[in-house]
Amino acid sequence: GFFIDGHPAVYLYHLLGGPGVIHPELIGGLSFYPGGYPARYGRYAAGAIAVDTKEPPRDRWHLDADFNLFQAGLLFSVPFDDKKGEVTLSFRRSYYELLLPLFTDDATLSFTDYLARVSYDFAPGLRGRFIALGAIDEASTRNVDTADGDGTSSTSIGIGFHRLNLALDADLSRDVTWTNSVAWEYEYTNNRRVAQGDEDLSADLGGWFLSARSFVVAKALKELTIESGVDLLYLNFSADLKIPTGVPLGDPRPPAFDPVVTPFSLGEPTLSVAPYVSADVEVVPGLRLLPGFRLTIDDYGDRAHVTVDPKLAVRWAIDDQWTLKGMAALAHQAPNAFQVSPPFGEPGLPLTEAIQGSVGFEWKPEPDWLVSVEGFVQYLDQLPEPANDLADDEGDVGRVYWDSDLRGRAFGLEVMIRKDFGGLFYGWLTYTLSRAERFRGADRGWNLFELDQTHILNLAWTVRLGREWQLGARFQLASGNPFYPIDGGRYDADTDRFVPTYAASQSRLAAYHRLDIRLDKRWRFEDWMFEFYLDIQNVYNQQNSESPAYSFDYKTKTDGPALPFLPTLGVRAVF
């Protein structure tokens, strides 16, 4: 799950892996929890990524302008009322859609994000802030469908959110802080498929949520810090769908070449309330226990579901260099609104349950170096999955569209090497070796999860070359996801199209790997800084297709749309 300033977020990165949706100069912290996240977060059975925003310094006005061939960004801040308050504005916009046609006619994409923030200190120890932020991403692809090669289809997706956040922090004493925050967000995902000779298909998912948080952090003793609070989440989402659907029981099925395309809407509000408490206690010098307890009440399907999530993390600093660490946790996640809403949801679906654990160590050979090694395991139960069964309710036979018989497990090893900012170079390297599986019944047993990636490696490193020159590089490597490949096609004369046939066993997409480099030169003046940079994405032009593309008759397979070699020149001025 994703969080921004403690509240849920639909996504954090543009275009599923591009720049963050928040200007980098406004990010105050980023925490990644593969499992066993703190009790202040919840409602997710897997891991969590939490981003906290910050404001620029209040010493004077600041301007950060960044322009390159593919995107532009502006950040401006100014203090007011004798520096008691500050106004911050940021805006970024890509223009890939203007340049991608030079490389390919089969794909377009773009992104936009914005943020407006007003912070004010009402009194010593009393701080307020209002934040409005949002992001919009759009992408589309085009394919040839018909047997004569003339018919085409296009698929487009748009995703975005707009959020208002109001917060107030109060220092009740030197060691006690009370934080209150409320966020309202509208978010949406729009999918379209347009094909010659077929009815248009669409899936418009959207709605809003209200999230409220109130918690107190108290340093009760030198060795003990306690956090206690409550958060509330009200969701009101709906879906407007125009897709092929089933027919009432007893009616004949429509022919495959002419499916029934029906427009309909679904969705119903859900409410969740969760009080929690956590602590950080040093029981003996060097040995810290971090217990947590979260009680969640989820109201959906005309009944309340109560779950308890206990957590315990342990850190033992053996000396100044070596620290042992471990974690055990229980987490729950409610099914989404569309899985429990009539007419195609099952209101009785239970929450997914996750048992998580990890053990490892940290080594600091130098004050600015950190090596972390951690093994992890996770077991998932009561996962929702699509079903097509029949149920008899006192003589009334109906379809069951979802069940919770799916189980899952994941295990692996994570390694991180980090060099803190400073000196001639800095950066980090992470490597994950893992396996994710699903149990799909006694006849099929355990098999690979659709998003399983055996190897994931990320390297980000910067070297200072002197005279205000610096060279940075980012390398990514990941195993391809499992999938069932298309092994041929059969001609359907009624639709004048070929229909794909699939292999019986899984295969993997090709491994994803990519190298980006950036060369910067800076000139520093009395009140401002000017920077010129060369940024090259996908240096060796690796064709990292997320999904293969097929000819209209499925006899020929080629790589699908992928980010090409993209060099760009840019300038940046900071005042």
PyMOL commands that set and color helices and strands:
alter all, ss='L'
color gray80, all
select helices_A, chain A and resi 14-16+24-26+96-102+337-340
alter helices_A, ss='H'
color red, helices_A
select strands_A, chain A and resi 2-4+7-9+27-33+48-53+62-68+71-80+85-94+107-123+126-144+152-173+176-195+201-221+224-244+261-266+270-284+287-300+303-317+322-333+352-363+369-393+396-419+425-439+446-448+455-466+469-478+482-483+486-492+497-502+507-508+512-524+529-537+548-550+557-559+566-574
alter strands_A, ss='S'
color yellow, strands_A
deselect
rebuild
show_as cartoon
